[in-house]
Amino acid sequence: MFQQYADITNISHSNGSVAGGLILTIYGRHFGGRLSSKRAYIDDTPCVVTEVMPGKHITCHVAAKPEILGSDFEGNRGVNYEYWTNMTIDGIETILWLDNLDPGYNFQRLDAANLDFDDVNGTRGRHAGKFTFYFKPPHTGHYRITVEMYMRGGGAAKLYMDGVEKMSSSFRYGHSRTMDVILHNEVKYLFQLIYHSTEGSVYMNTKAKYYNTTFTNTMVKKADQEQQRIKITSTVLNEVQDLVFIRELKQNHVFEVQTVTIDSVSHDLFRFGLYGVFTEPLSISFTEKEIQDSLLALPIWGPHESVSVKRSYSPALSIPTFTYEITFITTRGKKQP
């Protein structure tokens, strides 16, 4: 009876985050073929075995160090944002190893992988920062990871996924970078975005877009807006009206009658006018015939037109008055006195 130990020849990563999430491949011999019987540890931290290739390698998922777990939620809900003010570095990679014991340390927990900080008071200045978060894909397939970053004074940034550098660039004035990856929904991925800025103002937004859907499985140009040509035709129909003429009975004309009252105290002389022309001055002593003749002398009458005048006197009133009732014998209509 004898016991055979595994012979480890190499490992895929020599370092990783204490927050866990790294997919580690261990190369060697004598691993055996039963997945359930395999155990792996990083110090005293379990590394959950996910795959065994007998005689070649095993793959395991590194857990976080127990002392840095921030909550009981899977994936450590939220984003850990750490930054160190007035920090000068020798290589941006060294930010991965900064911790709360380094000078200028600050910590925030964000609800999303998004930050918009405007250093209006100049309190942060040249500084280094690190965003740490987990992403557990809802589906297995093709994802596009986009990092949008703005640093007013310029700077550099790198993105790590499970401890492996995936994106590196200088950022200034709203630059963005993308990468395409295949992710599995049963795996929890650790993302770390580190940056070094020469000034305090920083904007960061990280997002993942799933492409294996009916609508986004291919890249296409911008969609053209729908255009429709509408043709309207009409037929002109002429209006038709039926007119019915009813013969009316012949009626006698009713001539217009106007009454004029003149007090005998204030007005001894007066004039009548029609259509802007007037008679000569008339006196209250004139007879009906004299007044009628003065009216007929006006140059307004047509053939077969005439006028009649009736004069009456009312001495019993408080002011004695003369009333003239003038009848226009014409079919022309209402007169304009």
ABEGO torsion letter per residue (X at the ends): XBBBBBBBABBABABBBAAEGBBBBBBEBGAEABAAABBBBBEABBBBBABBBBGABBBBBBBBBAAABABABBGGBEBBBBBBBGBBBBEAAAAAABBAABBGBBBBBBABBBBBBBBAAGAAEBBBBBBBBBBBBABBEBBBBBBBBBBAAEEBBBBBBGGBBABBBBBBGGBBBBBBBBBBAABBBBBBBBBBBABABBBBBBBBBBABBAAAABBBBBBBBBBBBBBBBBBBBBBBBBBBBBBBBBBBBBBBBBBBBBBAAABABBBBBBGGBBBBBBBAABBAAAAAAAAAABBABBBGBBBBBBBBBBAABABBBBBBBBBBBBAAEBBBX
